[in-house]
Amino acid sequence: MLSLSFRPLRSTLVPAVQRTLAQQASPSAHIRPIMGDLNNTGAARERIVPTVDPSYKFRSFAISLRDDDPVVREKYRPFLISDAVHESDWIAKLELATVAEMVEREILSKGKDRLRVLVLYGSLRSRSYSKLLAYEASRILFRLGCDVRVYDPAGLPVKDDVQHNHPKVQELRELSKWSDGHVWVTPEQHGNLTAVFKNQIDWIPLSTGSVRPTQGRTLAIAQVNGGSQSFNAVNSLRILGRWMRMFTIPNQSSVPMAWTHFTDADDPAEGGSRFKPSSNRDRLVDCMEEFVKYTIVMRPHFDLFGDRFSERNDVKGAS
């Protein structure tokens, strides 16, 4: 006859519950998670914090009026602020020692060309928040010594197959060919990027003869929202960047309720239409800092990134 025996539940469950309660009450419970290492922090690399040279904390490598091209300054740098508000400018007060030292060590001290950055935005409104965000991004990059040029999409025809010689089309293509990296800022409209922005990318060809206007360039992306925060537009920008054979930095910026994040146009502080203090503003700084670091590292290898087996094989077969 089969004999079954059962252990009382009390003898097994109660001690387990008691141990759990004791662990939760322990001061060190927060460093010994009951459920284990859910975030797999044990596999993470040890973080090495770069040594910061205090002399670089607030350094500016912006192109001076004396050294700048007056035509370029007038046409492509509408983001520049007057000297009267420079001292109160929030960007001048940013601690950017790590990347500033990198700029001087890898570029300026070696006599190399400044990083050349093309900035595109996606709205034609007179008070466009994507334009205002693009201007703030440009100011950060300009302080870090970049040659920043903002393209005005007004007057660019809708993409077709006949207007390739239109002055605005040629201007955009030449700027893209000139650049080392792009910054793209678009509003989100109907859950995606705007036609104004997409039209600019559609006019940039993947290749023109042996020249690829975007091949291997770095890319930073951002979006502004009229309502709550969304990432639909930046996700689409990442797809566009990959299609244009660009390297999009990991970080990104999405500003919710953008109309609440900028000062009035006639606000005397910092020249008006400036990004108010917030974690969203900090994120924009993070993105521009990261963009400069990646571009410095990758620019020397643009030709290497454009070298492909399939194309070498085609040339070999044709010879």
C-alpha positions as CSV (number, residue, x, y, z in Angstrom):
1,M,0.0,0.0,0.0
2,L,1.3,3.4,-1.0
3,S,2.1,5.6,1.9
4,L,2.2,9.4,1.4
5,S,3.6,11.9,3.9
6,F,3.4,15.6,3.8
7,R,5.5,18.2,5.5
8,P,3.5,20.9,7.3
9,L,3.4,24.1,5.3
10,R,4.2,26.1,8.4
11,S,7.6,24.6,8.8
12,T,8.7,25.5,5.3
13,L,6.9,28.8,4.5
14,V,7.2,30.6,7.7
15,P,11.1,30.6,7.9
16,A,11.3,31.6,4.3
17,V,9.0,34.6,4.9
18,Q,10.9,35.5,8.0
19,R,14.2,35.5,6.1
20,T,12.7,37.7,3.4
21,L,11.4,40.2,5.9
22,A,14.8,40.2,7.6
23,Q,16.6,40.9,4.3
24,Q,14.2,43.8,3.5
25,A,14.7,45.3,6.9
26,S,18.5,45.0,6.7
27,P,20.4,48.3,6.0
28,S,22.4,46.5,3.4
29,A,19.4,45.1,1.5
30,H,19.6,47.7,-1.2
31,I,23.0,46.4,-2.2
32,R,22.0,42.7,-2.2
33,P,18.9,42.5,-4.3
34,I,16.6,39.7,-3.3
35,M,15.8,39.0,-7.0
36,G,19.4,39.0,-8.1
37,D,21.3,41.3,-10.4
38,L,18.4,42.2,-12.7
39,N,20.4,44.8,-14.6
40,N,23.5,42.5,-15.0
41,T,25.7,45.1,-13.4
42,G,28.2,42.4,-12.6
43,A,29.0,42.1,-16.3
44,A,29.6,45.9,-16.7
45,R,33.0,47.3,-17.4
46,E,34.6,49.4,-14.8
47,R,33.9,53.0,-15.6
48,I,37.0,55.1,-15.9
49,V,36.3,58.8,-15.3
50,P,38.6,61.0,-17.4
51,T,40.9,63.4,-15.6
52,V,39.6,67.0,-16.0
53,D,42.0,69.8,-16.6
54,P,40.3,72.8,-14.8
55,S,41.8,75.3,-17.3
56,Y,39.5,73.9,-20.0
57,K,36.3,74.1,-18.0
58,F,34.9,77.3,-19.6
59,R,37.2,77.7,-22.5
60,S,35.8,78.8,-25.8
61,F,37.3,78.0,-29.2
62,A,34.7,79.9,-31.2
63,I,35.8,81.5,-34.5
64,S,36.4,85.2,-33.8
65,L,34.9,87.9,-35.9
66,R,38.4,88.8,-37.1
67,D,39.1,85.2,-38.2
68,D,35.7,84.4,-39.7
69,D,34.6,84.7,-43.3
70,P,32.2,87.6,-43.3
71,V,30.0,86.1,-46.1
72,V,29.7,82.8,-44.2
73,R,29.1,84.5,-40.9
74,E,26.3,86.6,-42.4
75,K,24.6,83.8,-44.3
76,Y,25.1,80.7,-42.2
77,R,25.5,81.8,-38.6
78,P,22.2,83.4,-37.6
79,F,22.6,81.8,-34.2
80,L,25.3,84.2,-33.1
81,I,24.5,86.5,-30.2
82,S,25.6,90.0,-29.5
83,D,28.6,90.8,-27.3
84,A,26.3,92.6,-25.0
85,V,24.6,89.4,-23.8
86,H,27.6,87.1,-24.2
87,E,28.5,87.3,-20.5
88,S,25.1,86.2,-19.4
89,D,24.8,83.4,-22.1
90,W,24.1,80.1,-20.5
91,I,26.3,78.3,-23.0
92,A,29.3,80.3,-22.0
93,K,28.9,79.0,-18.5
94,L,28.9,75.3,-19.4
95,E,31.6,73.1,-18.0
96,L,32.9,71.3,-21.1
97,A,36.5,70.6,-20.1
98,T,36.8,67.0,-21.4
99,V,35.7,67.7,-24.9
100,A,37.3,71.1,-25.0
101,E,40.7,69.6,-24.2
102,M,40.1,67.0,-26.9
103,V,39.3,69.7,-29.5
104,E,42.6,71.5,-28.7
105,R,44.7,68.4,-28.5
106,E,43.4,66.6,-31.6
107,I,42.5,69.5,-33.9
108,L,43.6,73.0,-33.1
109,S,47.1,72.3,-31.7
110,K,47.8,70.2,-34.8
111,G,46.7,72.9,-37.2
112,K,43.9,70.7,-38.6
113,D,40.7,72.1,-40.1
114,R,37.9,72.7,-37.6
115,L,35.0,70.2,-37.5
116,R,32.6,71.2,-40.3
117,V,29.0,70.8,-39.2
118,L,25.8,71.3,-41.3
119,V,22.7,71.9,-39.2
120,L,19.2,71.3,-40.7
121,Y,15.8,72.0,-39.2
122,G,12.3,71.2,-40.3
123,S,9.9,74.1,-40.2
124,L,9.2,77.4,-42.1
125,R,7.3,79.0,-39.3
126,S,8.5,82.5,-38.2
127,R,8.8,81.2,-34.6
128,S,10.0,77.7,-35.3
129,Y,10.9,75.7,-32.2
130,S,13.0,73.3,-34.3
131,K,14.9,76.3,-35.6
132,L,15.3,77.7,-32.1
133,L,16.6,74.3,-30.8
134,A,18.9,74.1,-33.9
135,Y,20.3,77.5,-33.0
136,E,21.1,76.5,-29.4
137,A,22.8,73.3,-30.6
138,S,24.8,75.4,-33.1
139,R,25.9,77.8,-30.3
140,I,27.2,74.9,-28.3
141,L,29.1,73.5,-31.2
142,F,30.5,76.9,-32.2
143,R,31.9,77.4,-28.7
144,L,33.6,74.0,-29.1
145,G,35.4,75.3,-32.1
146,C,33.3,73.9,-34.9
147,D,32.7,75.6,-38.2
148,V,28.9,75.6,-38.0
149,R,26.6,76.4,-40.9
150,V,22.8,76.4,-40.7
151,Y,20.9,75.8,-43.9
152,D,17.7,77.8,-44.4
153,P,15.1,75.5,-46.1
154,A,12.9,78.4,-47.3
155,G,12.8,78.4,-51.1
156,L,13.9,74.8,-51.5
157,P,11.6,73.3,-54.2
158,V,9.7,70.1,-53.6
159,K,11.8,67.1,-54.7
160,D,11.4,66.2,-58.3
161,D,13.6,65.0,-61.2
162,V,14.1,68.3,-63.0
163,Q,15.2,71.0,-60.6
164,H,18.7,69.6,-59.7
165,N,20.3,72.9,-60.8
166,H,18.1,75.1,-58.6
167,P,20.3,77.3,-56.5
168,K,18.8,76.1,-53.2
169,V,19.4,72.5,-54.2
170,Q,23.0,73.1,-55.2
171,E,23.6,75.0,-52.0
172,L,22.3,72.2,-49.9
173,R,24.3,69.6,-51.8
174,E,27.5,71.6,-51.6
175,L,27.1,72.1,-47.8
176,S,26.6,68.4,-47.3
177,K,29.7,67.5,-49.4
178,W,31.6,70.1,-47.4
179,S,30.5,68.8,-44.0
180,D,32.1,66.3,-41.5
181,G,28.9,65.8,-39.7
182,H,25.2,66.8,-39.5
183,V,22.8,67.9,-36.8
184,W,19.2,67.2,-37.7
185,V,16.3,68.8,-35.8
186,T,12.7,68.3,-36.8
187,P,9.2,68.9,-35.2
188,E,7.0,65.9,-34.8
189,Q,3.9,66.3,-36.9
190,H,1.2,63.7,-37.2
191,G,3.5,61.3,-35.4
192,N,6.5,61.7,-37.6
193,L,9.0,64.1,-39.1
194,T,7.8,67.0,-41.2
195,A,7.7,67.3,-45.0
196,V,10.0,70.4,-44.8
197,F,12.7,68.3,-43.2
198,K,12.3,65.2,-45.3
199,N,12.4,67.3,-48.5
200,Q,15.9,68.4,-47.6
201,I,17.2,64.9,-47.2
202,D,15.5,63.8,-50.4
203,W,17.5,66.4,-52.3
204,I,20.8,65.0,-51.0
205,P,21.9,62.1,-53.3
206,L,23.6,59.0,-51.9
207,S,26.3,59.5,-54.5
208,T,27.3,62.0,-57.2
209,G,29.8,60.3,-59.5
210,S,32.6,59.2,-57.1
211,V,31.5,61.6,-54.3
212,R,29.2,60.5,-51.5
213,P,27.9,63.6,-49.8
214,T,27.0,61.8,-46.5
215,Q,29.0,58.6,-46.5
216,G,30.7,58.1,-43.1
217,R,29.6,61.5,-41.7
218,T,28.5,61.6,-38.1
219,L,24.9,62.6,-37.2
220,A,23.2,64.0,-34.1
221,I,19.4,64.1,-34.0
222,A,16.7,65.9,-32.1
223,Q,13.0,66.7,-32.2
224,V,10.6,69.1,-30.7
225,N,7.0,68.2,-29.7
226,G,3.9,70.4,-29.4
227,G,2.6,68.0,-26.7
228,S,4.0,65.2,-24.5
229,Q,7.3,63.7,-25.2
230,S,7.6,61.4,-28.1
231,F,10.4,59.6,-30.0
232,N,8.7,58.9,-33.3
233,A,10.5,61.6,-35.2
234,V,14.0,60.8,-33.8
235,N,13.4,57.1,-34.6
236,S,12.6,58.1,-38.2
237,L,15.7,60.3,-38.3
238,R,17.8,57.3,-37.2
239,I,16.4,55.3,-40.1
240,L,17.2,58.2,-42.5
241,G,20.7,58.5,-41.1
242,R,21.4,54.8,-41.7
243,W,20.0,55.0,-45.2
244,M,22.3,58.0,-45.9
245,R,25.2,55.8,-44.6
246,M,25.9,58.1,-41.7
247,F,26.9,57.2,-38.1
248,T,24.2,58.4,-35.7
249,I,25.4,59.0,-32.2
250,P,23.7,56.9,-29.4
251,N,22.3,59.9,-27.6
252,Q,19.3,62.0,-28.8
253,S,17.1,64.8,-27.7
254,S,13.3,65.1,-27.6
255,V,11.8,68.2,-26.1
256,P,8.1,68.0,-25.0
257,M,5.8,71.0,-25.1
258,A,8.5,73.0,-26.8
259,W,6.6,76.2,-26.7
260,T,7.1,76.2,-22.9
261,H,10.8,75.7,-23.0
262,F,11.9,78.9,-24.8
263,T,11.9,82.5,-23.6
264,D,10.0,85.1,-25.5
265,A,11.5,86.6,-28.6
266,D,11.7,90.1,-26.9
267,D,13.1,88.8,-23.6
268,P,16.2,90.9,-22.9
269,A,17.9,88.0,-21.1
270,E,20.5,86.3,-23.4
271,G,18.9,87.9,-26.5
272,G,15.5,86.3,-26.4
273,S,14.2,82.9,-27.7
274,R,16.6,81.0,-25.6
275,F,16.3,77.5,-24.1
276,K,15.2,77.6,-20.5
277,P,17.0,75.6,-17.8
278,S,15.8,72.0,-17.6
279,S,16.9,68.4,-17.9
280,N,15.9,68.7,-21.6
281,R,18.5,71.5,-22.0
282,D,21.1,69.4,-20.3
283,R,20.3,66.5,-22.7
284,L,20.9,68.8,-25.7
285,V,24.4,69.7,-24.2
286,D,25.1,65.9,-23.7
287,C,24.2,65.3,-27.4
288,M,26.4,68.0,-28.8
289,E,29.3,67.1,-26.5
290,E,29.0,63.4,-27.6
291,F,28.7,64.5,-31.3
292,V,31.9,66.4,-31.2
293,K,33.8,63.5,-29.5
294,Y,32.6,61.0,-32.1
295,T,33.3,63.3,-35.0
296,I,36.9,63.9,-33.8
297,V,37.5,60.1,-33.5
298,M,35.9,59.2,-36.8
299,R,36.8,62.0,-39.2
300,P,40.4,60.7,-39.9
301,H,38.8,57.4,-41.2
302,F,36.1,58.6,-43.5
303,D,37.8,57.2,-46.6
304,L,38.3,53.9,-44.8
305,F,34.6,53.6,-44.0
306,G,33.8,54.2,-47.7
307,D,36.0,51.3,-48.9
308,R,33.7,48.4,-49.8
309,F,34.5,44.9,-51.0
310,S,31.6,44.9,-53.5
311,E,32.9,48.1,-55.2
312,R,36.5,46.9,-55.2
313,N,35.3,43.7,-56.8
314,D,33.3,45.6,-59.5
315,V,36.4,47.7,-60.4
316,K,38.5,44.6,-60.5
317,G,36.0,42.9,-62.8
318,A,35.8,45.9,-65.2
319,S,39.6,46.1,-65.5
